Amino acid sequence: MNLTKFTLAAMAAAFTVTLAASGADTKLPPASDKKDVTYATDIKPIFDANCVKCHSGDRAKARLHMDTLEGALKGTKAGKIVTVGDSAKSFIVKSISHATGERDEWMPPTPNKAGAKTLTPQEIGLVRAWIDQGAK
């Protein structure tokens, strides 16, 4: 009897973890269906409006430079934020979608002194498409 209860409890815990993990992905807006998304044409204007004030120059927060393709792909002092080819696994997508477990990882933070606004689902969709299409 105790073995049955233990097995059921373990199965319920595994199911709960699976739901929690899949629930984070459901917070992500879908990738845009736009083809040939590039940093220069589609992504830089979004980053310029919402990220570059804090993530550029000599005092870039987290040493993340969003003002260049190279800087965005390099990532932060803690590591890469873009998983090329897989936007759902990219930290930047989770961060701009406010789908991380930590509110202090949400970008742009709310409120903020830079006047940056939360990205729209369409903007996040373009970022996702850019990453999924190779982050070029």
C-alpha positions in Angstrom: 0.0 0.0 0.0 2.8 2.4 0.9 4.5 1.6 -2.4 1.4 2.5 -4.3 1.0 5.8 -2.5 4.7 6.6 -3.1 4.4 5.7 -6.8 1.3 7.9 -7.2 3.0 10.8 -5.4 6.0 10.5 -7.7 3.9 10.4 -10.8 1.9 13.5 -9.6 5.1 15.3 -8.9 6.5 14.5 -12.3 3.3 15.6 -14.0 3.4 18.9 -12.1 7.0 19.6 -13.1 6.1 18.8 -16.7 3.1 21.2 -16.6 5.2 23.9 -15.0 7.9 23.6 -17.7 5.4 23.6 -20.5 3.5 26.5 -19.0 6.5 28.7 -19.3 6.6 28.1 -23.0 2.9 28.9 -23.4 3.7 32.5 -22.2 5.9 33.0 -25.2 4.2 34.8 -28.2 4.6 32.8 -31.4 7.4 33.5 -33.8 6.5 35.8 -36.6 5.9 34.2 -40.0 8.0 37.0 -41.7 10.8 35.6 -43.8 14.4 36.8 -44.0 14.3 38.6 -40.7 17.7 40.3 -40.0 19.2 42.2 -37.1 20.0 45.3 -39.2 16.5 45.6 -40.8 14.1 44.2 -38.2 15.7 43.7 -34.8 18.0 46.7 -34.3 15.1 49.2 -34.4 13.4 47.2 -31.6 16.6 47.0 -29.6 17.4 50.7 -30.2 14.0 51.8 -28.9 14.0 49.5 -25.8 17.4 48.1 -25.0 20.3 50.2 -26.2 20.0 53.0 -23.6 21.1 50.5 -20.9 22.9 47.9 -23.0 25.6 49.8 -24.9 28.7 51.8 -24.4 31.4 51.5 -21.7 28.9 51.0 -18.9 26.6 48.5 -20.6 24.5 46.7 -17.9 25.6 43.1 -17.5 28.2 43.9 -20.1 25.6 43.2 -22.8 25.8 45.2 -25.9 22.5 45.2 -27.8 23.6 47.9 -30.3 25.4 45.5 -32.6 24.7 42.0 -33.9 28.0 40.8 -32.5 27.3 42.2 -29.1 23.8 40.6 -28.9 25.2 37.2 -30.0 28.1 37.4 -27.5 25.7 37.8 -24.6 26.3 38.9 -21.1 29.1 38.5 -18.5 27.1 35.4 -17.4 26.8 33.9 -20.9 24.9 33.8 -24.2 21.3 35.0 -24.4 20.6 33.8 -27.9 20.3 30.1 -28.7 20.7 30.4 -32.5 18.0 28.3 -34.3 15.8 27.8 -31.1 14.1 30.9 -29.9 12.1 29.0 -27.2 15.3 28.1 -25.5 16.9 31.6 -25.8 17.1 33.5 -22.6 16.4 36.8 -24.4 13.0 35.6 -25.6 12.1 34.4 -22.1 13.3 37.7 -20.6 11.5 40.0 -23.1 8.3 37.8 -22.8 8.5 38.1 -19.0 8.4 34.3 -18.9 11.3 33.8 -16.5 10.7 32.8 -12.9 12.6 35.9 -11.7 11.1 39.3 -12.1 14.5 40.9 -12.0 15.3 39.1 -15.3 12.4 40.7 -17.1 13.6 43.1 -19.8 13.1 45.9 -20.1 12.5 46.1 -16.3 9.3 47.8 -15.2 9.5 50.5 -14.1 12.8 51.8 -15.6 14.5 55.2 -15.9 15.3 54.8 -19.6 11.7 55.0 -20.6 11.9 51.6 -22.3 8.5 49.9 -22.9 7.6 46.3 -22.7 7.9 44.7 -26.1 4.7 43.9 -27.9 3.8 40.3 -28.9 4.6 41.3 -32.5 8.0 42.6 -31.6 8.8 39.4 -29.6 7.5 37.4 -32.5 10.1 39.1 -34.8 12.9 38.5 -32.3 11.8 34.8 -32.2 11.7 34.6 -36.0 15.2 36.2 -36.2 16.6 33.7 -33.8 14.8 30.7 -35.4 16.1 31.8 -38.9 19.7 31.9 -37.7 20.1 35.2 -36.0 21.7 37.0 -38.9 
